[in-house]
Amino acid sequence: MDATGIDRQILSAHLACRVQVFDAATATSLAHSFNDQLAEAIREHPDRYSGLTAVAPQDPQAAAKEIERGATHLGLKGVIISSHTLGEYLDDEKYWDIFAAAEAFNAPICIHPNTPSRGLIGPMLERGLESAIYGFAVETGMHLLAIITSGAFDRFPQLQIIVGHAGERCRTGCIASTTCTVPP
């Protein structure tokens, strides 16, 4: 980090946001465990690392509690969610407890790209475009626009959403990535 001029690195358990493929109880337990392990690793170098709380949207109330725990007990600075959860997106109001907690604890939500949901993937599969080359950008962009048009930012005006890799447009062959925060 010193050799490349990086003062602080944001960490997440990369596969932690993949807990969304499990049933709610298993996913919640795994996210809790990942967050404990991440916080422990960060405690070894608190001046160099910060972390993102993994949550299991399958149980929005438990996810909201985990956001609170991550912010207040573990010292984590945001949230990581792997875009859709079994084909469902955060624009559905049943997930808005997650937005409420993220806003309350000033925890930006990083939407990590995911393979497009069943409803989006068909034409991409036919052309080999379902993953990093194109599919991640379409899927993440659609999710972000769905959140914007859902009224979530009207309801949660301090909510912060982070999308990486220049909006997921340059996944393949990208030398540097850009993080953009969508203003409320």
TAUR-V797038 format. One record per run of one state. SS is the DSSP state (H for helix, E for strand, - for the rest). FROM is the first residue (numbers start at 1). TO is the last residue. If there is no record, write none. Layout:
ss & from & to
SS & FROM & TO
SS & FROM & TO
//
This chain:
ss & from & to
- & 1 & 1
H & 2 & 4
- & 5 & 8
E & 9 & 11
- & 12 & 13
H & 14 & 21
- & 22 & 23
H & 24 & 43
- & 44 & 48
E & 49 & 54
- & 55 & 59
H & 60 & 72
- & 73 & 77
E & 78 & 82
- & 83 & 84
E & 85 & 85
- & 86 & 87
E & 88 & 88
- & 89 & 92
H & 93 & 104
- & 105 & 107
E & 108 & 112
- & 113 & 117
H & 118 & 127
- & 128 & 134
H & 135 & 150
- & 151 & 151
H & 152 & 155
- & 156 & 160
E & 161 & 163
- & 164 & 164
H & 165 & 168
- & 169 & 179
E & 180 & 182
- & 183 & 184
//
